[in-house]
Amino acid sequence: MCPPRYVSISEGNGPDVIGGSPRNTDETFVPYGARVALPLLQLGDGAIRGAYLPSTTDNVIWGRLPCAADAPALSVEPGTEVTVDTLSHEGILEDQGRDPRAFFAPYDVDVLEDAVALAASAVPRTAGVDGPHVVSRPIEVIGARPGDLVAMTVLETTPRVPYGVISNRHGRGALAGELPRDGAPLHCVFARVDEDATHGLLPLREDQEEGGPRARFELAPFLGIMGVAVPGSARPHSVPPGPHGGNLDIRLLTTGSTLYLPVQVEGARAYVGDPHFAQGDGEVSLTAMEASLRATIRLDVIAREEAVRRFGELAGPLAETSELLVPTGLDEDLDVAVQNCVRAAIALISARFGMDERLAYAYLSAATDFRISQVVDVVKGVHATIRKGDFPS
């Protein structure tokens, strides 16, 4: 049965240039059929905080990431909250038929209208050359300059659909050439969301009838791509992450976390995309549980002097949660990525807490986990989890 959809009976749009307080809309939802945990959030439906950037075809880039030549979709003052509707690429790609209604038809679910529109659009993307990811057009943060840090704090994430897709394609993943065993170029697994909207559900067998025994795992929605524009007029490929951020796939970047990125062009020109409902460290099959999200982020600027005092000289992405400082290391060689992450962690502890680097090195070995963010995005990612509570305030 097709999951009931909540129908919004009021709509609103956010301004294009923002310099002020968040905006809330009063919405009344009328259940169509029996109540379900998750509404299907079409563009404009539901409550929207602050500025609003809907994922219309005019507001997204597909397969590449923004550069300095890309005009911003929004211009905001530091401290502004921005709500962005993001789209998963699963169900709209060429190897899936580029028709989400047809792709999801066997599962008897509704699909997002903006996904249908993008799949049918002429938004530039070269299959087999560009990446799969859909990202927002850039958001200018007024006053941000190279040398500063832009801080992207995730305030809220709301699933837009009650399902997701986990896929392995084209010989990618940790077991490329081994799984799937039939040698198929594409293998997709459909995952549902439970009635409480807290867990994902996977059948134990692909030929299993609906309602049979299922694996149940916690959802922890986050944005796989968070970044800033690079200099020049060439858009980077959407797959490999870098100093600009991009496809970091760090599962700790859930609600309440902050990602700090070195500003590379005037105005920072931040963007988000690649929404996930859940992911294990490593993302070994190639994708996480990919599914569209509505995300509200706050964009702040930290001037260079303050940034150096708090974090030292940052050459790449740094995340922070309520309990952890999370430096990163990136490289095509996983061993080098680990080494880069260790160097970044030592530098961070030395700058933040004044600890001698030899003692910091010892502390990391005794007390810090180094986790594999992902091994499937050409450039592999490692992140460290430094407990802030281990150090004097």
C-alpha positions, 0 to 999 in steps of 0.5 A: 500500500502506498504510504499516506501523504500529509497534505499541507494547506498553507505554503510560504516562500523565503526571501532571497536576501536575508539579514535577520531573524528566523521565520516560522510558518503555521502549518496545518497537516491533514492526514490522507488515510491512516497516520504515518510517522513521516510526511512527504515533504514537497517543496514549500510544505511544512515549517521553514526556519529562516531563509529558504532555498528550495531544490528547484532545477534553478537552484541545484548543480548536478554532479559537480560542486560550486566554484567562484564563477557560480553566482550565489542563489542566496546572500546572507549575513553571518549568523543567518539560518537557512533551510535547504531542501536537498535531493537524493540522487538515487532514483533519478540517475541514468542507470536507474532510468532517469525516471523516479516514478518508474524506478520507485513504482515496484515499491508503491511509494510516492515520490518528490515532485522536484526529483521528477522535475530534475530527472526530466530537466536539462540541468547539465550532467554528463553520465559517466563523467560527472558525479551523481550528487545533487547539491545546492547552488552556493550561498554567499556569506557576506563578509567572509574572506579567504583566510577566515573560517566559515562555520556550518552548524546543522540545526535541524534535519527533517526526512522528506520521504519515508524510504531510502536506497542503498546502492552499489554500482559500476565496480565500486565499493570496498568489494569491487569485482566481488559483490554483487556476485552476479557481476551486475553493473547496478545493485540497489536495495530499497529500505523503509523507515519504521512508524516512529521514524527512528529506524531503517528496515531491511528485509533478510532476503531480497525475495522476502514478502512484505512484513517479514523479519527485518534488520532494524538500524537507527537513523541518524540523518546528515548531509554527506556534502557540505562545502565552500566554493573553490577559486577559478571557473572550473567546478570540481567533481562531486565525488572526491572530498578536499580542503573545500569539504565536499563529499566528506561523508562524516556521519557525526555531522548530525543535528547540533554539529558544526563543520569548519571550512577554510574560506577560499573565495570571497563570500565563502559560497557554501553549499550542501547536498548528498542527504543521508538517513543513516551510514556506517563509518566506511560506507563500504557498499558505496552509498549510505541509506540515501534519501532526501532531507530538509536541512536547516543550517546556520552560517557563521564566519570566524575571522582568521585571528580568532580561528587560529587562536581556537583551532590553529592553522586549518588546511582542511575540514574540521568538525565539532560536536557537543563532546568532540573535536573532529579533525580530518585527513584525506588522501587516495591512499588510506595510510596517508589519509590516516597520517594526515589526520594524525598531523591535523589532530596534533596541531589542533590539540597543540593550538587549542590546549597548548599541549606539547606535540610529543605529549599530544601524539601520546594522548592520541594513541592512548585516548582517541579513535581514528575512524574511517569516514569512507573508502569509496570516494576516490579520495579516502577520508579519516576523522579523529574523535578528540574528547573535549572533556579530557582537557581543561576548559 
